Each structure stands twice: as C-alpha cells, then as structure tokens.
Amino acid sequence: MREWLEINRQLLPDLMELLKKRYAILHEIMMSDVIGRRTLASSLQMTERVLRAETDLLKAQGLIETETAGMRISEQGRKLLRQMEPLMREILGMRHLEEAIQQKFGLKQVIVIPGDSEQSPVVKQELGRAACDVLNREMRHDDVIAVTGGSTLAAVAEQMPGSTSHKGNWFVPARGGLGESLEYQANTIASKMAKQFGAQYRLLHVPDLLSEEAYQSLRYEPNIRDILGLIRQARIILHGIGDALVMARRRHMDAAVIEQIQQGGALAEAFGYYFDREGKVVHKMLTLGLRLEDISRTEVVIAVAGGKSKADAIMAVLEFGHEDILIIDEAAAAAIVQACGLDEPKSRLEQ
C-alpha cells in the first residue's frame, strides 16, 4: 500500500489533498452528529464558499443528508468512512508515528488518532472511541477492569456503546478519588462504563489523598479490604496520564510536597505515582487502590492520553515500562517522535 500511495503522491498530489479534505469533512460531520455549515467551516478552518461546494457534492453522492438543524452523515457515508480508515491512516502518516513509538518503547500496540485533542473536542471523542474498541477486543468473560479518573477517561466512558454481552465482567476504580469533580472521578467513570457494557461494578468510597492515620484505619476496614481485593484482581487496567505539577496543584497538595515533586524532576502522574524522565517513582500519594506491584503483574495495561503538552508525561510513564497498549493523538505522537530523535516524516500538524 505504501508504494502505491507514494506513486500517487508524486503523480497526483492534488488528488491526495482533495481526498484528505473530503475525508476530513465527512469525519467531522459524523463525529458531530448534526452540524451547521458555519460551525463546520470554522472547525475545519475552511471558507463557507469552499465548504458549500464540497458538501453539495457529498450530498449528491448520498454521503450526507441535510435537515433544518444542519448536516448529518448518511449510513452510506458512515460505511465509506469505515472502509477508508486504513487507507487514510497511511495517507495522514499515522502508521509511521505508531510504528516509531511502538519500536522505541517496546509496546504491543500504538494507536495514533489524527489531530490535537487540546484543540478539538472531536479528537478527544475519537480517542475515547479508539479506547472502547481496544477494550472491547481485549475483554474476556469474567474479567475485572480497573479504570482511573480524569477528563480523557470520562471521554472514553462517553463513547462506550450500549451492550448486554459483558454481564460477567466487573468495572472498578483503580483507586480512591473522592474530592475531584464528580464527572471525572474514577467511581463515576467505572459505574458509567459498567452500565454501558452491561457489566457489574463496585465503588471505592475513599478520598484521593489520605492522611497516615486515615490510611491505616481504612485499609483494615472489611468493606474496603473486600473492594481492594477485587481491584487487585484486575486483568485489564485502563488509565490516563497527567502532567505531574498540574495534577499536584489540582489535588491541592502542600507547597512543600509540590516543591519536592518539582525538585525530583517529576513529569508524569498515573495511579497516584509521580514519575521522572527515566520512569522512576519520585513521589507516591498515600491513597488506597492499585500498587506498583499490582500494575507490574497486570496482563493488559492500556494508556489513553492526548495533546502536545502531555508528550513528556507520556514518555515518562512509558519509561516506567509496564504499558502494553498506548492510544494517543497526533500532536502528542509527533512531539514524542521529535523528542526521541526518531527518523520519521513530519506530522501534518508541523507542516
């Protein structure tokens, strides 16, 4: 396929650009459900005049439908997008990024979503959809799935399709999380995912950050011990990755602790652990949930993250060395490839 694409790039460069443009229009309409022309033009950074000509053609081909509220993709258009996806991943350069990162960090699989989730909510939705597809593929009957909190994992939960085929599975929070915004708490996300998958769930009603006294008291409480036992049976972990200082401040940590994290060179936070550039733990939150030894023996660990600003944090967690599948956006992937000095073509976002 790559040889065929390269021939077409040289002989028909205009055709390739046209293909990318029309794919982007169809994809944006699909992800938006219903969208007006002005909003779509703004999102794609295209003039309304140019967009009108393109959407008129797509409508004539039966790929989109128009209604009072705006444009909607047709079933035929949805089918065409699914058929085009492998080809477009090659054309847009996603395969190059995936292979470079996979080889560099020894991962089982890397999935790169076109675009920048820090600039487009549609890209964050696509990260969520990709994570759902991977989770659905990896889940077995009676699996326990531990999930963390955060805005990216909340986006994953939003994209989960309704299903009744996973009644034997359990979704659990990877650790305590009371104190965060309700929609971003691991408890909320675990329960929502379970309901969408037709699975069961258990919740861990303890704060994200505990005092030594509270930690020692709660860890021996029978109900807490019971749910912790289930969490530590997880065969799959689905987690986000946070910037170390951003997460420390969001949790209202003491200034002395934040300074310690900063001086330790922490770049990333995941599972309540703070990692430096080499993937070493420089700070551990006193929290109930998954421990490093639990993570290291988990069969499938899936990380989901996006945005160029997260590149250093993602690399720090990858250096920790216990990830299996990484799902990121193009902006983060391009920044990682550049930072690692990998010999790969420039991302579209850098051109």
Buried (B, 14 or more C-beta within 10 A) or exposed (E): EEEEEEEBEEEEEEEBEEBBBBBBBBBBBBBBEBBEBEEBBEBBEBEEEEBEEBBEEBBEEEBBBEEEEBBBBBEEBBEBBEEBEEBBBBBBBBBBBBBBBBEBBEBEBBBBBBBBBBBBEBBBBBBBBBBBBBBBEBBEEEBBBBBBBBBBBBBBBBBBEEEEEBEEBBBBBBBBBBEBEEEBBBBBBBBBBBBBBBBBBBBBEBBBBBEEEBBEEBEEEEEBEEBBEBBBBBBBBBBBBBBBBEBBEBBEBEEEBBEBBBEBBBBBBBBBBBBBEEBBEBBEBEBBBBBEEBBEEBEBBBBBBBBBBBBBBBBBBBBBEBBBBBBBBBBBBBBBBBEBEBEBEEBBBEE
